[in-house]
Each structure stands twice: as structure tokens, then as C-alpha cells.
Amino acid sequence: MNKITRRQALGTTAGALTVLGIAGATAHAAATDSRAAATPAGTVDEVYMGRRIQISPASGGGHHGGHHGGAGTPTVRIDGRELHVMQNADGTWISMVNHYETFADPTSLARAAVRELQGSQLAPMQMGGM
């Protein structure tokens, strides 16, 4: 009879786990790629903590007529209501909800706003003079 040593058993187990890990990573990459293909670049449509976050890439002449942020500012909505966002000179993002806290990207900013709102709705922002 051939006895399997502990080292051989561990080597076989490690090899099997490696193969499973590669297969899992490949399946995950395929799923991620198919989702990315279905959504235009820069677009987010997700439910976070029961709230719907939608982010659309910037279009044309800038957000709110171009008075903040310029042409590169995306439109961020929480439950269909627009969250006013601005990009800082260093590339970070702020919003009317988290005006003194910066975020690396609009998605992180929107999720933080959802947490801060604690179930409240966004109020419309009044722009312009009196």
C-alpha cells in the first residue's frame, strides 16, 4: 500500500485550491466585464442602503449652466433628486450634504450622502440671486 504523506496531501490540497481560485477569478472577471458592457462608461445605477443612486457622465456645457465645476461634472441623483457636487482642484469631490469632507470619486460621495441623510430626502437647491 502506498501511504500519502502529510506534505503530499497538503500539496494536493493547495493545488486544488489554486485551480479553484483561478476558475473563480475568471468567472468573476467575465461577470464584471458583461456588466460593464451593459452600462455606459462613467454611469452608475445602484441601490445603496435602500436608496437609488444614479450618476451620469458630464454632458456639454457644464453642470447647472457651468457656474461650478465646468464641463467635467457628472449629474448625481439620489432617489431621483439631484445632489449638487463639485470637484476640487486636487481631483477630490464634495457635495452640498458633505461640504467639508472630500471623496475620491462621485460614487463614494453619493454613498456618504446617503448615510448622512439618514432617510431624509434631498431638498432642491436654489441657484442664483434673490
C-alpha positions as CSV (number, residue, x, y, z in Angstrom):
1,M,0.0,0.0,0.0
2,N,1.1,3.5,-0.7
3,K,0.8,5.9,2.1
4,I,0.3,9.6,1.4
5,T,2.5,11.8,3.5
6,R,1.1,15.0,5.1
7,R,3.3,17.1,2.7
8,Q,1.8,15.3,-0.3
9,A,-1.8,15.8,1.0
10,L,-1.2,19.5,1.7
11,G,0.4,20.0,-1.8
12,T,-2.5,18.3,-3.5
13,T,-5.0,20.4,-1.5
14,A,-3.1,23.6,-2.2
15,G,-3.0,22.8,-5.9
16,A,-6.7,22.1,-6.0
17,L,-7.5,25.4,-4.2
18,T,-5.3,27.3,-6.7
19,V,-7.2,25.8,-9.6
20,L,-10.5,26.7,-7.9
21,G,-9.2,30.2,-7.2
22,I,-8.2,30.8,-10.8
23,A,-11.6,29.4,-12.1
24,G,-13.4,31.7,-9.6
25,A,-11.4,34.8,-10.6
26,T,-12.1,34.0,-14.3
27,A,-15.8,33.7,-13.7
28,H,-15.8,36.9,-11.7
29,A,-13.9,38.8,-14.4
30,A,-16.4,37.5,-17.0
31,A,-19.3,38.7,-14.9
32,T,-17.7,42.1,-14.3
33,D,-17.0,42.6,-18.0
34,S,-20.6,41.7,-19.0
35,R,-22.0,44.3,-16.5
36,A,-19.5,46.9,-17.7
37,A,-20.5,46.4,-21.3
38,A,-24.2,46.9,-20.4
39,T,-23.6,50.2,-18.7
40,P,-22.1,53.3,-20.5
41,A,-18.7,54.3,-19.1
42,G,-19.0,56.6,-16.1
43,T,-22.6,55.7,-15.4
44,V,-23.7,54.3,-12.0
45,D,-27.2,53.0,-11.2
46,E,-27.3,51.2,-7.9
47,V,-29.3,50.8,-4.7
48,Y,-27.3,51.6,-1.6
49,M,-28.8,51.3,1.9
50,G,-32.3,51.3,0.2
51,R,-31.7,54.5,-1.8
52,R,-31.2,54.6,-5.5
53,I,-28.0,56.3,-6.7
54,Q,-27.7,57.3,-10.3
55,I,-24.6,59.0,-11.7
56,S,-24.5,60.2,-15.3
57,P,-21.3,61.4,-17.0
58,A,-20.9,65.1,-17.7
59,S,-22.6,66.4,-20.8
60,G,-21.8,69.5,-22.8
61,G,-21.5,73.0,-21.3
62,G,-21.2,72.1,-17.6
63,H,-23.4,71.4,-14.7
64,H,-26.0,74.0,-13.7
65,G,-25.1,76.2,-16.7
66,G,-21.4,75.9,-16.0
67,H,-21.1,78.1,-12.9
68,H,-19.4,75.3,-10.8
69,G,-17.0,72.6,-11.8
70,G,-17.2,73.0,-15.6
71,A,-17.9,70.5,-18.3
72,G,-16.5,67.5,-16.4
73,T,-19.0,67.5,-13.6
74,P,-21.4,64.4,-13.6
75,T,-25.0,64.5,-12.6
76,V,-25.6,62.7,-9.3
77,R,-29.1,61.8,-8.2
78,I,-30.4,60.1,-5.0
79,D,-33.9,58.8,-5.4
80,G,-34.3,60.9,-8.5
81,R,-33.3,64.2,-6.7
82,E,-30.1,65.9,-7.8
83,L,-27.3,66.1,-5.4
84,H,-25.1,69.2,-6.2
85,V,-21.5,68.1,-6.5
86,M,-18.3,69.9,-7.2
87,Q,-14.8,68.8,-8.0
88,N,-11.9,70.4,-6.1
89,A,-8.6,71.4,-7.8
90,D,-6.9,68.3,-6.3
91,G,-9.4,66.0,-8.0
92,T,-11.4,65.2,-4.9
93,W,-15.2,65.7,-4.7
94,I,-17.6,67.5,-2.3
95,S,-21.3,67.8,-2.2
96,M,-23.9,70.1,-0.5
97,V,-24.5,67.3,2.0
98,N,-20.8,66.7,2.8
99,H,-19.4,70.1,2.0
100,Y,-16.3,69.8,4.3
101,E,-15.5,66.2,3.6
102,T,-13.7,65.2,0.4
103,F,-14.2,62.0,-1.6
104,A,-12.1,60.2,-4.2
105,D,-15.0,59.8,-6.7
106,P,-18.7,60.7,-7.2
107,T,-19.8,57.2,-6.2
108,S,-18.1,57.4,-2.8
109,L,-19.5,60.9,-2.4
110,A,-23.1,59.8,-3.2
111,R,-22.9,56.8,-0.8
112,A,-21.6,59.1,2.0
113,A,-24.5,61.5,1.3
114,V,-27.0,58.6,1.6
115,R,-25.5,57.7,5.0
116,E,-25.6,61.3,6.1
117,L,-29.2,61.9,5.0
118,Q,-30.4,59.0,7.3
119,G,-33.5,58.5,5.3
120,S,-34.3,62.2,4.6
121,Q,-35.0,63.4,1.1
122,L,-32.7,65.9,-0.6
123,A,-34.1,69.4,-0.7
124,P,-34.0,71.3,-4.0
125,M,-31.0,73.6,-4.2
126,Q,-31.9,77.2,-5.1
127,M,-29.3,78.7,-7.5
128,G,-28.9,82.4,-8.4
129,G,-29.8,85.7,-6.9
130,M,-32.6,86.6,-4.5
